[in-house]
Structure formats: structure tokens, C-alpha cells
Amino acid sequence: MARKAAWDGASDLSRQRHIAYQENPFRTILSCAPTMYEEIWTAGKCMYKLEPVLADGGELIIYAPHISEVCVTHGRVIEEVGYHCRDYFLKQWDKFKYYPWGVLAHSAHVRGLGTYENGVETPRARVTLATRIPPEKCRKINLGYRDPNTIRVADYAHREDEGILAVPKAGETLFRLKNPPAWAKEEG
């Protein structure tokens, strides 16, 4: 009984300290990856920890001018499969089942929610890299590209009322809506 109480207490404390609750979703999120994330493999959390507060049709920009690699270990495989929503893989499972499942999970987490119907993938939102990864590689892996030199973080800061959110040190805190839409409740 004491173990369960300790676990519940720790869970409640973590929820208070490590989750940032927002009133409304944002149409643009500038997710600033700390330098401790040296490649998209780890900086991907700058997307999936913020996706719950990204509006349908919105754009999340992973701003990481220090990153020049998708992934040293799994980069070749990621370039082969690209970044896609979960249903893209599941509805074509015979094509993808022999790829490393951890890579497929990473791909789907970074790309975010979406659908795949009748051969057409429809992502819920856009994911753009503002890194040193060249535009042609971003296209190849199915992510957007923005020149990081054109971004001034200060231009995105303190504009929450306009639907724009800048997150320094992204990837460390999970963001959630106080009143999430149905799709967010279904995804967990």
C-alpha cells in the first residue's frame, strides 16, 4: 500500500513539474533544440513533446542550427523510409515490417499524427527543420526545410496570444492542452 501511495505521489508531482498545460493550441511553434541534442534522432522529442499543443494544419519548426545529422547510427535507414505518420507504415506493413521497428517508431513520432488513405498521406501538421541538414535531404526524408539563418528566436517569443509559441530548451517538458480535442484523447 505504501509503495502505491509513493508512486501516486511521485506521479502527481511529476505531472505538476514536467507538464506545461496550455489553454489553446498554437498555429506556429518554434521548438528550440538544446545543444545536448546532436542529431534529429534525439532532437525529435522537440516535436513529439509539443505536438499535443500544435493546431491542426499548424507548423512546428525544430530550430537547431547546430545539428547537421539526422542520425549517425540509423541515418541510412531513415533516409530510406523517411518520416511518416503511423498509419503510413501500418497500412503498408508488408512493405515496412522488416525495417527496425525503433526507426519506424522514431519516424512516426517526429512526423506526428496523420492519416493514410487510398495511397495518400495527410499529416495533421507540418514539421520543418531549421538545421544544417540541407534542403534536398529534408525533402528526401519528408520534412520541411527552413534556413536557420533566417530565424530570429526573439521574433517568435511572447506571442502566445497570436497563436505563436517559442520554446527554449524544447524536449525537456511535455506540453498538453487543458481541454484536449477528441483526437488527442484517443491517442493518449
C-alpha positions as a Markdown table, in Angstrom:
| # | Residue | x | y | z |
|---|---|---|---|---|
| 1 | Met | 0.0 | 0.0 | 0.0 |
| 2 | Ala | 2.8 | 2.4 | 0.9 |
| 3 | Arg | 4.5 | 1.7 | -2.5 |
| 4 | Lys | 1.4 | 2.6 | -4.4 |
| 5 | Ala | 0.9 | 5.8 | -2.4 |
| 6 | Ala | 4.6 | 6.8 | -3.1 |
| 7 | Trp | 4.1 | 6.0 | -6.7 |
| 8 | Asp | 0.9 | 8.1 | -6.9 |
| 9 | Gly | 2.6 | 11.0 | -5.1 |
| 10 | Ala | 5.6 | 10.9 | -7.4 |
| 11 | Ser | 3.3 | 10.8 | -10.4 |
| 12 | Asp | 1.3 | 13.8 | -9.2 |
| 13 | Leu | 4.5 | 15.8 | -8.5 |
| 14 | Ser | 5.9 | 14.9 | -11.9 |
| 15 | Arg | 2.7 | 16.0 | -13.6 |
| 16 | Gln | 2.9 | 19.4 | -11.9 |
| 17 | Arg | 6.6 | 19.9 | -12.7 |
| 18 | His | 7.1 | 18.3 | -16.1 |
| 19 | Ile | 3.9 | 19.1 | -18.0 |
| 20 | Ala | 3.1 | 22.6 | -19.2 |
| 21 | Tyr | -0.7 | 22.9 | -19.7 |
| 22 | Gln | -1.9 | 25.4 | -22.3 |
| 23 | Glu | -5.4 | 26.8 | -22.9 |
| 24 | Asn | -5.3 | 26.8 | -26.7 |
| 25 | Pro | -3.3 | 25.1 | -29.5 |
| 26 | Phe | -0.7 | 27.1 | -31.4 |
| 27 | Arg | -0.6 | 27.5 | -35.2 |
| 28 | Thr | 3.2 | 28.0 | -35.1 |
| 29 | Ile | 5.7 | 26.6 | -32.7 |
| 30 | Leu | 9.4 | 27.4 | -32.7 |
| 31 | Ser | 10.9 | 24.4 | -30.8 |
| 32 | Cys | 14.5 | 25.3 | -29.9 |
| 33 | Ala | 16.6 | 22.2 | -29.5 |
| 34 | Pro | 19.4 | 22.5 | -26.9 |
| 35 | Thr | 22.9 | 21.7 | -28.0 |
| 36 | Met | 22.8 | 18.4 | -26.0 |
| 37 | Tyr | 20.7 | 17.1 | -28.9 |
| 38 | Glu | 23.3 | 16.5 | -31.5 |
| 39 | Glu | 21.1 | 14.9 | -34.2 |
| 40 | Ile | 17.4 | 14.6 | -35.1 |
| 41 | Trp | 17.3 | 11.2 | -33.6 |
| 42 | Thr | 17.4 | 12.8 | -30.1 |
| 43 | Ala | 16.1 | 16.3 | -31.1 |
| 44 | Gly | 12.9 | 14.6 | -32.4 |
| 45 | Lys | 11.5 | 15.0 | -28.9 |
| 46 | Cys | 11.3 | 18.7 | -29.7 |
| 47 | Met | 8.4 | 17.7 | -31.9 |
| 48 | Tyr | 6.6 | 15.0 | -30.1 |
| 49 | Lys | 6.6 | 16.7 | -26.7 |
| 50 | Leu | 5.0 | 19.7 | -28.3 |
| 51 | Glu | 2.6 | 18.1 | -30.8 |
| 52 | Pro | -0.3 | 18.0 | -28.3 |
| 53 | Val | -0.4 | 21.8 | -28.4 |
| 54 | Leu | 0.1 | 22.2 | -32.1 |
| 55 | Ala | -3.0 | 23.2 | -34.0 |
| 56 | Asp | -4.4 | 21.2 | -36.9 |
| 57 | Gly | -2.7 | 22.5 | -40.0 |
| 58 | Gly | -0.1 | 24.3 | -38.0 |
| 59 | Glu | 3.7 | 24.2 | -38.3 |
| 60 | Leu | 6.3 | 23.1 | -35.7 |
| 61 | Ile | 9.8 | 24.2 | -36.5 |
| 62 | Ile | 12.7 | 22.3 | -34.9 |
| 63 | Tyr | 15.2 | 25.1 | -34.6 |
| 64 | Ala | 18.7 | 23.6 | -34.2 |
| 65 | Pro | 21.4 | 25.4 | -36.2 |
| 66 | His | 24.0 | 23.2 | -34.5 |
| 67 | Ile | 22.5 | 19.9 | -36.0 |
| 68 | Ser | 23.9 | 18.6 | -39.3 |
| 69 | Glu | 22.9 | 14.9 | -39.0 |
| 70 | Val | 19.6 | 13.1 | -39.0 |
| 71 | Cys | 21.2 | 10.1 | -37.1 |
| 72 | Val | 24.7 | 8.7 | -37.3 |
| 73 | Thr | 23.5 | 5.2 | -36.4 |
| 74 | His | 20.2 | 4.9 | -38.2 |
| 75 | Gly | 20.5 | 7.7 | -40.8 |
| 76 | Arg | 20.7 | 5.4 | -43.8 |
| 77 | Val | 17.5 | 3.6 | -42.8 |
| 78 | Ile | 15.7 | 6.9 | -42.0 |
| 79 | Glu | 16.7 | 8.2 | -45.4 |
| 80 | Glu | 15.3 | 5.1 | -47.0 |
| 81 | Val | 11.9 | 5.1 | -45.2 |
| 82 | Gly | 11.5 | 8.9 | -44.5 |
| 83 | Tyr | 9.4 | 10.5 | -41.8 |
| 84 | His | 5.7 | 9.5 | -42.0 |
| 85 | Cys | 2.6 | 9.2 | -39.8 |
| 86 | Arg | 1.9 | 6.0 | -38.1 |
| 87 | Asp | -0.8 | 4.9 | -40.5 |
| 88 | Tyr | 1.5 | 5.2 | -43.4 |
| 89 | Phe | 3.6 | 2.4 | -42.0 |
| 90 | Leu | 0.7 | 0.3 | -40.6 |
| 91 | Lys | -1.4 | 0.3 | -43.7 |
| 92 | Gln | 1.7 | -0.8 | -45.8 |
| 93 | Trp | 3.0 | -3.2 | -43.1 |
| 94 | Asp | 4.2 | -5.8 | -45.6 |
| 95 | Lys | 6.5 | -3.2 | -47.1 |
| 96 | Phe | 7.9 | -1.9 | -43.8 |
| 97 | Lys | 7.8 | -4.9 | -41.3 |
| 98 | Tyr | 11.4 | -5.8 | -41.9 |
| 99 | Tyr | 12.8 | -2.4 | -41.1 |
| 100 | Pro | 13.9 | -1.8 | -37.5 |
| 101 | Trp | 10.8 | -1.0 | -35.6 |
| 102 | Gly | 12.5 | 1.5 | -33.4 |
| 103 | Val | 13.4 | 3.5 | -36.5 |
| 104 | Leu | 9.7 | 3.3 | -37.7 |
| 105 | Ala | 8.5 | 4.5 | -34.2 |
| 106 | His | 11.0 | 7.4 | -34.3 |
| 107 | Ser | 9.8 | 8.4 | -37.8 |
| 108 | Ala | 6.2 | 8.3 | -36.8 |
| 109 | His | 6.8 | 10.3 | -33.5 |
| 110 | Val | 8.7 | 13.0 | -35.3 |
| 111 | Arg | 6.3 | 13.3 | -38.2 |
| 112 | Gly | 3.3 | 13.3 | -35.9 |
| 113 | Leu | -0.3 | 12.3 | -36.3 |
| 114 | Gly | -2.0 | 11.9 | -39.7 |
| 115 | Thr | -3.8 | 9.5 | -41.9 |
| 116 | Tyr | -3.0 | 7.3 | -44.9 |
| 117 | Glu | -6.0 | 6.5 | -47.1 |
| 118 | Asn | -6.0 | 5.3 | -50.7 |
| 119 | Gly | -2.3 | 5.8 | -51.1 |
| 120 | Val | -2.4 | 9.4 | -49.8 |
| 121 | Glu | -0.7 | 10.5 | -46.6 |
| 122 | Thr | -2.3 | 13.5 | -44.9 |
| 123 | Pro | -0.3 | 14.8 | -41.9 |
| 124 | Arg | -2.2 | 16.7 | -39.2 |
| 125 | Ala | 0.5 | 19.4 | -39.2 |
| 126 | Arg | 3.8 | 20.4 | -40.8 |
| 127 | Val | 7.2 | 19.6 | -39.3 |
| 128 | Thr | 10.1 | 21.8 | -40.5 |
| 129 | Leu | 13.8 | 21.5 | -39.8 |
| 130 | Ala | 15.8 | 24.7 | -39.3 |
| 131 | Thr | 19.1 | 22.9 | -39.0 |
| 132 | Arg | 22.3 | 22.4 | -41.1 |
| 133 | Ile | 20.7 | 19.5 | -42.8 |
| 134 | Pro | 20.4 | 20.6 | -46.4 |
| 135 | Pro | 17.0 | 21.2 | -48.1 |
| 136 | Glu | 17.4 | 18.3 | -50.5 |
| 137 | Lys | 17.9 | 15.8 | -47.6 |
| 138 | Cys | 14.9 | 17.3 | -45.8 |
| 139 | Arg | 12.7 | 16.7 | -48.9 |
| 140 | Lys | 14.1 | 13.2 | -49.2 |
| 141 | Ile | 13.1 | 12.4 | -45.6 |
| 142 | Asn | 9.7 | 14.1 | -46.0 |
| 143 | Leu | 10.2 | 17.0 | -43.6 |
| 144 | Gly | 10.1 | 20.8 | -44.4 |
| 145 | Tyr | 13.2 | 22.9 | -44.6 |
| 146 | Arg | 13.9 | 26.4 | -43.4 |
| 147 | Asp | 17.3 | 28.2 | -43.4 |
| 148 | Pro | 18.2 | 28.6 | -39.7 |
| 149 | Asn | 19.9 | 31.9 | -40.5 |
| 150 | Thr | 16.6 | 33.4 | -41.4 |
| 151 | Ile | 15.1 | 32.7 | -37.9 |
| 152 | Arg | 15.4 | 35.1 | -35.0 |
| 153 | Val | 14.1 | 33.4 | -31.9 |
| 154 | Ala | 13.0 | 36.8 | -30.5 |
| 155 | Asp | 10.5 | 37.2 | -33.4 |
| 156 | Tyr | 8.6 | 34.2 | -32.0 |
| 157 | Ala | 8.8 | 35.0 | -28.3 |
| 158 | His | 5.9 | 36.2 | -26.2 |
| 159 | Arg | 3.3 | 35.9 | -29.0 |
| 160 | Glu | 1.1 | 33.2 | -27.5 |
| 161 | Asp | -2.0 | 35.4 | -27.9 |
| 162 | Glu | -1.3 | 35.4 | -31.6 |
| 163 | Gly | -1.1 | 31.6 | -31.8 |
| 164 | Ile | 2.7 | 31.5 | -31.8 |
| 165 | Leu | 4.8 | 29.7 | -29.2 |
| 166 | Ala | 8.6 | 29.8 | -28.8 |
| 167 | Val | 10.0 | 27.1 | -26.6 |
| 168 | Pro | 13.7 | 27.4 | -25.5 |
| 169 | Lys | 15.2 | 24.1 | -24.3 |
| 170 | Ala | 12.5 | 22.2 | -26.1 |
| 171 | Gly | 12.2 | 18.5 | -25.5 |
| 172 | Glu | 12.5 | 18.7 | -21.7 |
| 173 | Thr | 8.9 | 19.4 | -20.9 |
| 174 | Leu | 5.8 | 17.7 | -22.2 |
| 175 | Phe | 3.0 | 20.1 | -23.3 |
| 176 | Arg | -0.7 | 19.3 | -23.1 |
| 177 | Leu | -3.9 | 21.2 | -23.7 |
| 178 | Lys | -6.1 | 21.7 | -20.6 |
| 179 | Asn | -9.1 | 20.7 | -22.7 |
| 180 | Pro | -7.7 | 18.5 | -25.4 |
| 181 | Pro | -9.7 | 17.7 | -28.6 |
| 182 | Ala | -11.1 | 14.2 | -29.2 |
| 183 | Trp | -8.2 | 13.1 | -31.4 |
| 184 | Ala | -5.7 | 13.9 | -28.5 |
| 185 | Lys | -7.8 | 11.9 | -26.0 |
| 186 | Glu | -7.9 | 8.9 | -28.4 |
| 187 | Glu | -4.1 | 9.0 | -28.9 |
| 188 | Gly | -3.4 | 9.0 | -25.2 |
